Amino acid sequence: MVRKKKLTSERAAEARTGRRVFTLPIPNVIANKKEKEPMIEKTALYVKTESLFDDRTGFVASSFSDQVLVTNKIGEVLKVIFKQGNVARRYGDGGLENDPTRQQIIVYSMVTCQNHLLWYQRTSPNKQKGEFVGDPRLQGRFSVGFGGHKTREDITISREELIFLKDLLPAVEEEIGTVVGLNKGFFSEVEEEIGISREGIKDLTLLGAFYDKRIEDPLLPVQVGWVHTGIAAILDVNPLVINRLVFRASEIAKAWWVPFGKVKQELEERQENWAKGVGPKVETWTEIMIEKFWKDYTSF
């Protein structure tokens, strides 16, 4: 396997010229007090539903379900997210998970390499002795999508890091911070979930966005799809840099590659088996990605 030769950056070269250092304490050193670490509150990037679904973003009923809204106007969707994106807690009183008036934004990406699409099955707790990480509503299901919520850490810290914009461009400081946070959160997820660093990504294509209004679980007063909007993406792995993917068994039970020409067949067979009661269910978002956006991608 031929690997890319890493180029030495200017900063790295300067850093190697002299490693000896000395320190100078601040005038009055304050001892750190050990504090009890608080419970981590789950948060997510969101936009108001009424702002996201208007004439500009172009959401329309899909060809396979009038309850699934899709759009190819990804630029317009991202404009709304960047300009109006905010962060709030997901659970508890006033949480996002029970509020259809606010849409949590998920970049949902399929992974391809050498004309093959990656499929996988999520882990179930009983197969890993209770060691299960992820949304329990999705356990055991077949999927082609990777992605997650963009957290307060992704967005807020990214805004704070843009220190020069506070004075130079105050009007777009938060907007650019959301852009950077969305970007950083996506690449962090990819590296954590399948072990692909940025240099291992050959290409990333944004195809559009989607929203699922269907009722999947009648026992839930608020369906999962009602509070999430997906950004459809394709991530193509660079085989000159990556020769294997790394999965966490606590989240993914197994994975396999499917040739481009057999992707639709794979979906149909999995769905037919589930209808017969002989296999797990395919995630609804996976169905949307293949029924709508896969055709768009392969026709490029």
Secondary structure by P-SEA (a helix, b strand, c coil): cccccccccaaaaaaaccccbbbbbccbbbbbcccccccbbbbbbbcccccccccccccccccccccbbbbcaaaaaaaaaaaccccccccccccccccccbbbbbbbbbbbcccbbbbbbbbccccccccccccccccccccccccccccccccaaaaaacccccccccccaaaaaaaaaaaaaaaaaaaaacccccccccccccccccccccccccccccccccccccccbbbbbcccccccccccccccccccccccccaaaaaaaaaaaaaacccccccaaaaaaaaccaaaaaac
